[in-house]
Structure formats: C-alpha cells, structure tokens
Amino acid sequence: MKYLLICLLAASVVFAPLSSYAATTEHPKAAFTRYHSLWLFDRTKEVPLHENIDVGKFSWSNDGKWLVYEAKQMEMASESEEYDIWLYNAETMSSSKLKIAGHDPQWNPTDRSLAFLSGSILCVVELSSGTPIIHQLTGGVSSFTWDAEGVNLIASAGAALFPDGWSHPRLYEVHWGIEKEAHEMDVKVTPIHTIGSPLKYEDISILSVDVEDFSWSHDGKSLAMVVAPTASWSADSNMLSVYVKENKLFIPLGEVLLDAGWIKWAPTKPLLASIQGGGRMTSGGVKNKVLTTSTIIPNYKKAHTPKGFADVDFDWVDDERIVVARGRETSDSSDKFKSSLYMVSLKEKEAVKIVETPEGYSDAEPVVLRGGSSLAWVRVDGDGRRHIWMSKVDGSDARMVVENVFDVVWFGD
C-alpha cells in the first residue's frame, strides 16, 4: 500500500526559557512530574519544563538528547481521549508540539525517530532534519513496538466481538520506507501470528482480546508481551507470553498484571524476569506477587519471592543480580503495604536487604542507572509523599535528591 507523505512541517516550535538546564549524557538525569507539571533533573538542578498540564507517558530517546511526552492543558483535559505529543530538545532547550494528537509515543531503539498512535493509525516521526516530519503508515492498530533493529514495527490488532463470538488478536510486521523521487510512503504489512484464545498456562485460562507491553530480548530473537482479556478482567489477570521469532513459537509463561515495568529481560542473556501472580492490588492489599525468572527454550521457571512476602518493582543489575522492592503481604485492612530494597542473586537462596527503610516509609521503583554503578528509587514517606533517592548499586551512600515527585523516568535506565 502507498500513502502520501504528510505533514512536511509537523510541529510548531515553542521556545522555552530553560537556559539553566545543562543537557548532558555523562550524568544520570531524569524527567519527572509534580503537581500537573513536567520537570527535568540533571543531578544538580530541577527545572520546570511544562506547567498546568495533565501529563501522560514520557520517555527519553536512546541518546538522551530528546524527551517525548503526552500532555493536555488542564482546562481541556476531559474533552479528548488523545493527548498532544510534545518533543523537548535537550541540546537547544526548546519544545515543539506535533500537529497530530495521539498517544503511546515510543522511541526507535537505534536512532532519533519515534512512533505513536493517532486513534488506531500508526504514525512515524522523523527527526533527522531537525524538524519533525510525520508519516501515517497503517490503521487498525491497537498496540505496537519497534523491532529490535529499529527498522520495522511490530503491530497488534485486538480481537473484536462478532455475533458468533470473539475474533483473535493478530500480530503484524509493518515495513516502511520513502520513495524519495515520488515523495510517497511505501508501506507493507506482513502477518506474523494469530494468538489463540483462550490462552492456558497450568490451571490459568485467559480470553485473548488485546496485546500490550511488548519487550524484546537483548538478541532480538524473542518478543515478550502481555495478552489481556476484557478491560474489567484485565485488572486482575493477564497472560505473559513470548513469541520466538526464529521458531515461530508462541509460549505462555504465567499470570501477570498490566505493568510494563514488571517485565524485563536480562541485559545479555535470554532470561526473562517478571512479577507474576493474579489479583489486583489495592491501597491495603498486596499479595501473590512473585518475582520470577524464566528461560524460554527450554521453558524453565524459578520463583525468587519467599513465602509471606510480595514483590512490586525490580530492575536487573547484571545477568546474575536483581534489585527488587519487597514487603510482607497485606490484606485489605488498615495495614498499608510497605516495601524495602533487596538484592536477589540468582545463584544464592536468600536475598540481602540493601537499604534500611525508616519505620512507616516504603522504598520502591528501583532503577539501575546506565553503567550499573548507581541506583535510584522512590521513597514514600508517612504522609504519602514521594521522593527520589540515589545510592551506589549496593545501597551505600544513599541520599535524597528530589522531593515531592509523582512519576519518574530516568535516562539510561
């Protein structure tokens, strides 16, 4: 199929007075939200980037020089399901808004292009010329990811309800390029796999309706994803699965919640870590959340969470160690779930607590920063306020670096 090249000038540039922010990639830096505003932190300074907005997803480019984020003006936040998509250039300290609203922007893993959805239309944004240029590729897409090489895109189409029952979700590879002489898009869509329904793993059975939270293994051979049932059911139970590209195998691995941060491949091995276990989490009830590592072929699974405890966030340190946020299981009661940070060695039976969490506080959302020598996490105090802490990867030299944050995304996590 061919689509005309659209939106040659796809952004209107709005320059912001952010001269105090020094864009670097040598030191850890983060974007974070605070009270309906988006901020930048470069280890020494906090700089407001965009205020009076409802902030959606945001993420760094692979070189740390661009930040993409979803935003709605507060007074217009309820009028549309789609967000405005903004790009912040850390080198020029300027921001630009794409002329097409959308959601779920995702950076190419190898260059400065990105993709997003506008409704169900998959779009790609090129930044090589310095001015964002949008190309519309194909419609009918419910979710997507880049392939491991950053060349093509993997798209999913969710199941639909017909009079005779549900159809099945499908996976496609979207190939795209530009015929420069004709200035047209050359788009080819190739079916990859139709996901069976229901999906079964041991005694768990999930109706296959949609696919979310894609993640490639380091070698680009295996694609992890979460197969979700209907919206209300997906809050309690979904199926972690892996599609093996070379063998064209689709392998269910266990029950999970919808949290992309709970599914991560080891840095250099085909080993997938996840937090498994069904049942939604409430403010007082957290249980049956188990840190699990899985090999794919052959399929072997190992649980790392001791009985009576629950794990809620984690990150790989290297192929043999994982930092996890762990606490005692709680029921729906006045007892709030509180976690501390532990180091899990895949070769040892017991984990080691690496951070002493003050009474009444909770440590969660650990992120091992680029290079593997530094650790960042969020500490929740007794009043429910969230603060960013940093330390060495073993938990030593811990100190608070930013107060009162909501969501945090680090460059180099």
C-alpha positions, 0 to 999 in steps of 0.5 A, spaced: 500 500 500 502 507 498 500 513 502 502 520 501 507 523 505 504 528 510 505 533 514 512 536 511 512 541 517 509 537 523 510 541 529 510 548 531 516 550 535 515 553 542 521 556 545 522 555 552 526 559 557 530 553 560 537 556 559 539 553 566 538 546 564 545 543 562 543 537 557 548 532 558 549 524 557 555 523 562 550 524 568 544 520 570 538 525 569 531 524 569 524 527 567 519 527 572 512 530 574 509 534 580 503 537 581 500 537 573 507 539 571 513 536 567 520 537 570 527 535 568 533 533 573 540 533 571 543 531 578 544 538 580 538 542 578 530 541 577 527 545 572 520 546 570 519 544 563 511 544 562 506 547 567 498 546 568 498 540 564 495 533 565 501 529 563 501 522 560 507 517 558 514 520 557 520 517 555 527 519 553 530 517 546 536 512 546 541 518 546 538 522 551 538 528 547 530 528 546 524 527 551 517 525 548 511 526 552 503 526 552 500 532 555 493 536 555 492 543 558 488 542 564 482 546 562 481 541 556 483 535 559 476 531 559 474 533 552 479 528 548 481 521 549 488 523 545 493 527 548 498 532 544 505 529 543 510 534 545 518 533 543 523 537 548 530 538 545 535 537 550 541 540 546 537 547 544 532 547 550 526 548 546 519 544 545 515 543 539 508 540 539 506 535 533 500 537 529 497 530 530 494 528 537 495 521 539 498 517 544 503 511 546 509 515 543 515 510 543 522 511 541 526 507 535 531 503 539 537 505 534 536 512 532 532 519 533 525 517 530 519 515 534 512 512 533 505 513 536 498 512 535 493 517 532 486 513 534 488 506 531 493 509 525 500 508 526 504 514 525 512 515 524 516 521 526 522 523 523 527 527 526 533 527 522 532 534 519 531 537 525 524 538 524 519 533 525 516 530 519 510 525 520 508 519 516 501 515 517 503 508 515 497 503 517 490 503 521 487 498 525 492 498 530 491 497 537 498 496 540 505 496 537 513 496 538 519 497 534 523 491 532 529 490 535 533 493 529 529 499 529 527 498 522 520 495 522 514 495 527 511 490 530 503 491 530 497 488 534 490 488 532 485 486 538 480 481 537 473 484 536 466 481 538 462 478 532 455 475 533 458 468 533 463 470 538 470 473 539 475 474 533 483 473 535 488 478 536 493 478 530 500 480 530 503 484 524 510 486 521 509 493 518 515 495 513 516 502 511 520 506 507 520 513 502 520 513 495 524 519 495 523 521 487 515 520 488 515 523 495 510 517 497 510 512 503 511 505 501 508 501 506 507 493 507 504 489 512 506 482 513 502 477 518 506 474 523 501 470 528 494 469 530 494 468 538 489 463 540 484 464 545 483 462 550 490 462 552 492 456 558 498 456 562 497 450 568 490 451 571 490 459 568 485 460 562 485 467 559 480 470 553 485 473 548 482 480 546 488 485 546 496 485 546 500 490 550 507 491 553 511 488 548 519 487 550 524 484 546 530 480 548 537 483 548 538 478 541 532 480 538 530 473 537 524 473 542 518 478 543 515 478 550 508 481 551 502 481 555 495 478 552 489 481 556 482 479 556 476 484 557 478 491 560 474 489 567 478 482 567 484 485 565 485 488 572 486 482 575 489 477 570 493 477 564 497 472 560 505 473 559 507 470 553 513 470 548 513 469 541 520 466 538 521 469 532 526 464 529 521 458 531 515 461 530 513 459 537 508 462 541 509 460 549 505 462 555 509 463 561 504 465 567 499 470 570 501 477 570 498 484 571 498 490 566 505 493 568 510 494 563 515 495 568 514 488 571 517 485 565 524 485 563 529 481 560 536 480 562 541 485 559 545 479 555 542 473 556 535 470 554 532 470 561 526 473 562 524 476 569 517 478 571 512 479 577 507 474 576 501 472 580 493 474 579 489 479 583 489 486 583 492 490 588 489 495 592 491 501 597 491 495 603 492 489 599 498 486 596 499 479 595 501 473 590 506 477 587 512 473 585 518 475 582 520 470 577 525 468 572 524 464 566 528 461 560 524 460 554 527 454 550 527 450 554 521 453 558 524 453 565 521 457 571 524 459 578 520 463 583 525 468 587 519 471 592 519 467 599 513 465 602 509 471 606 512 476 602 510 480 595 514 483 590 512 490 586 518 493 582 525 490 580 530 492 575 536 487 573 543 489 575 547 484 571 545 477 568 546 474 575 543 480 580 536 483 581 534 489 585 527 488 587 522 492 592 519 487 597 514 487 603 510 482 607 503 481 604 497 485 606 490 484 606 485 489 605 485 492 612 488 498 615 495 495 614 498 499 608 503 495 604 510 497 605 516 495 601 524 495 602 530 494 597 533 487 596 538 484 592 536 477 589 542 473 586 540 468 582 545 463 584 544 464 592 537 462 596 536 468 600 536 475 598 540 481 602 536 487 604 540 493 601 537 499 604 534 500 611 527 503 610 525 508 616 519 505 620 512 507 616 516 509 609 516 504 603 522 504 598 520 502 591 521 503 583 528 501 583 532 503 577 539 501 575 542 507 572 546 506 565 553 503 567 550 499 573 554 503 578 548 507 581 541 506 583 535 510 584 528 509 587 522 512 590 521 513 597 514 514 600 514 517 606 508 517 612 504 522 609 504 519 602 509 523 599 514 521 594 521 522 593 527 520 589 533 517 592 540 515 589 545 510 592 551 506 589 548 499 586 549 496 593 545 501 597 551 505 600 551 512 600 544 513 599 541 520 599 535 524 597 535 528 591 528 530 589 522 531 593 515 531 592 515 527 585 509 523 582 512 519 576 519 518 574 523 516 568 530 516 568 535 516 562 539 510 561 535 506 565 
